[in-house]
Amino acid sequence: MSQVKKIKDFTEEVKVKIPQYLDPVKQNPTQENLEEALTNLLALEKKTRLASDMVNTKELAHAILQLLRDNNKWKLLNFHISMLCKRRAQMKKVMQQIIQDGVSFVEDTPDKETKIELIETLRTVSAGKLFVELERARLTRTLAEMREEAGDQEKACAILQDVQVETIGSMEAKEKCIFILNQMRLCIATKNYVRAEIISKKIHQKTIAADDYQEEKLKYYDQLIELFIHEGKYLEIAKAYEKAFHTKCIQEDEAKWKPKLKSCIMYLLLSPFDSEVSDFLARMQVEKKTAKLPSCSYMLEEMTKDEITPWPFKYEAEWKQEAPFEGKEGEKRWQDFHKRVVQHNIWVCAKYYKRITSARLSSLLLLDEEKAEEFLSEMVSSKQLFAKIDRPAGIIVFEEKKSSNDVLNDWGGDVRSLLSLVEKTCHIINKENMIHKIK
């Protein structure tokens, strides 16, 4: 903050006159004495302010506000906070002192209505002022909490979104994290999922990976899970559960890590198969703690080996009682899980067969021909697999017909490979001949 040059020093006068103005009110706190003290203090504040005597202006502003606070004149306090901040040539540090004093009085208010009025006054005078952005953010959080306690989550959410906390340089990283988590929580509670996802990107995963952020980390991933469950993003849910599972305080307690790991694997198996899912499955298989979850270990093995996975599988009753498969949404996820098993089985068939009849494929998948064709068509449409169906003949071809250029390229590659082997063989023969000649 740039310093304004002091024109005159009022220190001696202020030291004498503040007690002189305040003593009559302390001895006899009547309305008349209070008004007289305020008039005198404001007159002296004007002199120090216009002389750019910052230290004494701060002292006088503090005395005015403290006087009103001590006499429980809350409406007058709100008026004077606003007036002092708006006075001509008011200095930034004085305004900062006024707002900080006001913040310190918030918890002393006699009732909720008075508290809200004081907070609103302080938020109004601090709006757009960077030197009190930290105080304004904390007041906003307090106001949002009060609105939420009153049952108005929509209003609380709107109030809290008013603060761009990530731009506040004077706020500590942990406090910022807690603030953003509250913004996320309220957005999810009010079903504003798009906004919640945008806010979630403000928290860096490297930041919350530290040991002193464990509580915040778990809250963050719990909220992400709730968000992604609504959007049906199974892979993202699995990633969030994995991050929570690897949290230090979770790893230390078997009762905590078991449900996290189980949910991670279940949602991973629900995810549409691709290279990322394949790597994730392999990572979960080598995780030592997976061995303590027999049903998960069994399904991971079934879904990664080149064999037909039976349906229904032997842990079906156990899995249907787990959280991901409960309720109406759980029924849909169970159907999605069945679809993933069928898709895996089609992949296996495509590895072993170049051509197969529709009847044979449906018998391997334990489905009727129409249903088997539906699953196969979906995989072909999403480019997970190449297949052509000859319906009149009832034949499915998994091998893609090669163009003449592809055949030529394959032949050229085979010839190069053969010539390379011949050259290597000749080199070894010549080497042996030379060794024998030397001997």
Sequence and secondary structure as in RCSB ss.txt:
>XXXX:A:sequence
MSQVKKIKDFTEEVKVKIPQYLDPVKQNPTQENLEEALTNLLALEKKTRLASDMVNTKELAHAILQLLRDNNKWK
LLNFHISMLCKRRAQMKKVMQQIIQDGVSFVEDTPDKETKIELIETLRTVSAGKLFVELERARLTRTLAEMREEA
GDQEKACAILQDVQVETIGSMEAKEKCIFILNQMRLCIATKNYVRAEIISKKIHQKTIAADDYQEEKLKYYDQLI
ELFIHEGKYLEIAKAYEKAFHTKCIQEDEAKWKPKLKSCIMYLLLSPFDSEVSDFLARMQVEKKTAKLPSCSYML
EEMTKDEITPWPFKYEAEWKQEAPFEGKEGEKRWQDFHKRVVQHNIWVCAKYYKRITSARLSSLLLLDEEKAEEF
LSEMVSSKQLFAKIDRPAGIIVFEEKKSSNDVLNDWGGDVRSLLSLVEKTCHIINKENMIHKIK
>XXXX:A:secstr
      S   HHHHHHHHHHHHHHHHHS  HHHHHHHHHHHHHHHHHHHHTT HHHHHHHHHHHHHHHHHTT HH
HHHHHHHHHHHSTT  HHHHHHHHHHHHHHGGG SSHHHHHHHHHHHHHHHTT GGGHHHHHHHHHHHHHHHHHT
T HHHHHHHHTT  GGG TTS HHHHHHHHHHHHHHHHHTT HHHHHHHHTTS HHHHTSGGGHHHHHHHHHHHH
HHHHHHT HHHHHHHHHHHHTSHHHHT HHHHHHHHHHHHHHHHHS  SHHHHHHHHHHHH GGGGG HHHHHHH
HHTTSSS   SS TTHHHHTTSGGG HHHHHHHHHHHHHHHHHHHHHHHHHH SEEEHHHHHHHHTS HHHHHHH
HHHHHHTTS   EEETTTTEEE S    HHHHHHHHHHHHHHHHHHHHHHHHHHHHHHHHHHH 
